[in-house]
Amino acid sequence: MRQTSCPEVEPLLSSFVSGALPEAAERQVRDHLAGCAACRAAVLERDPSVLFLELRREPLPADFWAGFQTRLRARLEAEGRPRGSWLAWASDPGFRRLAYVAAPLAMVLLIGTLILVRPGGPVPVPVAERMPVPAFDLKTLSAPSGPDAPPALEEVGSPSARVYRFTVGSGGDETPIYFVVDSSIDI
Amino acid sequence: MDEQDLIRLAAAGDLEAFERLVERKRERVFWIACHIVGDRELARDVTQEVFLRLYRVIGRFRSGGPFDAWLHRISTNLSIDLLRRERPHRDTAALEDIPEGSADAPPPGRAGGQESPAGDALRRREIRRIFADLSSLLSRKQRLAFVLREIEGLSTGEVAAIMQTRESTVRNHVLQARRILQEELRRRYPEYCRPGRT
């Protein structure tokens, strides 16, 4: 059964239900629905949530607030003066903008100061140093004798390892091969 | 005396000014709390806590700022806190309140075409109970947006200021809340979705 709704609102109800009304018009219709049972009934099937508009501001009993102020006052007097006024400057937007810039700067300054004044002074920066090149002692362990002789093997003495080098091939196609013997290498 | 003067005096510790501010604001604070906690007595307790909290922090309020949005944010936060603490107790009480077979019974109040103050009060109580039941299916933000905009009748901008979010987000929350409430009303309380029952 179609419900009778108010003529000034009726043309807007379909758009209200579909959410197609601009904000101001939608608010007007909603306010009207809150107080008009006939118009609520007209849209109830399409949008049952208008049922809850009935909860808007029902009249309160006359004595509802009786004693409220007295109880509140007793608690307020126990509280003393309002607190927090000393923090009012912190909510100022100008202060907040300044804080966004000042806080990182202060952090950098603090960290820099801590590094510079720590016991022992600043951390020494490592400096690259040219290491002396060890003198290699090259000696031939076996000498080739003839074209079919095995390649010459040379021992290169070094402070930490022993390197053996021999060459295979001949003419312009020689390939050096190295053996490194180091007691510190753990295979 | 205008509101800004009352706020300034209250912040300076003037109890008379603060009480006048309370008288002006308490009803809105109460209804916001009532729609969230779903119980008048609890809502009145929340209202008192809201003003006590306000008194403690009113010195931090920046003159000229949106005082109502600030106050209503305190109201919604304390209401939600109380709801979380009271939830187990409230659920039990709500179930005890429901008479057997109530889902099939006709809604009270205007259902039979007879209107009376007692019938209206009974119907509102029943609708409040249904809202408490169904709104537990909404997210906290959906519930807040629906209560503040649809039931309390605040503008989307005012709700956005209270919830500290964008207007488009508020509209989205309300849309989602309406959809959930529509579906659940049709499913659980079909007798309330028929014309002639309102």
Boltz contact constraints between the chains, C-beta under 6 A:
constraints:
  - contact:
      token1: [A, 1]
      token2: [B, 195]
      max_distance: 6.0
  - contact:
      token1: [A, 3]
      token2: [B, 195]
      max_distance: 6.0
  - contact:
      token1: [A, 23]
      token2: [B, 156]
      max_distance: 6.0
  - contact:
      token1: [A, 31]
      token2: [B, 153]
      max_distance: 6.0
  - contact:
      token1: [A, 37]
      token2: [B, 198]
      max_distance: 6.0
  - contact:
      token1: [A, 40]
      token2: [B, 198]
      max_distance: 6.0
  - contact:
      token1: [A, 41]
      token2: [B, 195]
      max_distance: 6.0
  - contact:
      token1: [A, 41]
      token2: [B, 198]
      max_distance: 6.0
  - contact:
      token1: [A, 44]
      token2: [B, 195]
      max_distance: 6.0
  - contact:
      token1: [A, 44]
      token2: [B, 198]
      max_distance: 6.0
  - contact:
      token1: [A, 48]
      token2: [B, 182]
      max_distance: 6.0
  - contact:
      token1: [A, 48]
      token2: [B, 185]
      max_distance: 6.0
  - contact:
      token1: [A, 48]
      token2: [B, 193]
      max_distance: 6.0
  - contact:
      token1: [A, 49]
      token2: [B, 178]
      max_distance: 6.0
  - contact:
      token1: [A, 49]
      token2: [B, 181]
      max_distance: 6.0
  - contact:
      token1: [A, 49]
      token2: [B, 182]
      max_distance: 6.0
  - contact:
      token1: [A, 51]
      token2: [B, 192]
      max_distance: 6.0
  - contact:
      token1: [A, 52]
      token2: [B, 131]
      max_distance: 6.0
  - contact:
      token1: [A, 52]
      token2: [B, 151]
      max_distance: 6.0
  - contact:
      token1: [A, 54]
      token2: [B, 127]
      max_distance: 6.0
  - contact:
      token1: [A, 55]
      token2: [B, 151]
      max_distance: 6.0
  - contact:
      token1: [A, 56]
      token2: [B, 151]
      max_distance: 6.0
  - contact:
      token1: [A, 58]
      token2: [B, 124]
      max_distance: 6.0
  - contact:
      token1: [A, 72]
      token2: [B, 48]
      max_distance: 6.0
  - contact:
      token1: [A, 72]
      token2: [B, 51]
      max_distance: 6.0
  - contact:
      token1: [A, 75]
      token2: [B, 52]
      max_distance: 6.0
  - contact:
      token1: [A, 76]
      token2: [B, 55]
      max_distance: 6.0
  - contact:
      token1: [A, 81]
      token2: [B, 13]
      max_distance: 6.0
  - contact:
      token1: [A, 82]
      token2: [B, 11]
      max_distance: 6.0
  - contact:
      token1: [A, 82]
      token2: [B, 13]
      max_distance: 6.0
  - contact:
      token1: [A, 82]
      token2: [B, 55]
      max_distance: 6.0
  - contact:
      token1: [A, 82]
      token2: [B, 58]
      max_distance: 6.0
  - contact:
      token1: [A, 82]
      token2: [B, 59]
      max_distance: 6.0
  - contact:
      token1: [A, 83]
      token2: [B, 56]
      max_distance: 6.0
  - contact:
      token1: [A, 84]
      token2: [B, 57]
      max_distance: 6.0
  - contact:
      token1: [A, 84]
      token2: [B, 59]
      max_distance: 6.0
  - contact:
      token1: [A, 84]
      token2: [B, 60]
      max_distance: 6.0
  - contact:
      token1: [A, 85]
      token2: [B, 59]
      max_distance: 6.0
  - contact:
      token1: [A, 87]
      token2: [B, 60]
      max_distance: 6.0
  - contact:
      token1: [A, 88]
      token2: [B, 60]
      max_distance: 6.0
  - contact:
      token1: [A, 91]
      token2: [B, 60]
      max_distance: 6.0
  - contact:
      token1: [A, 91]
      token2: [B, 62]
      max_distance: 6.0
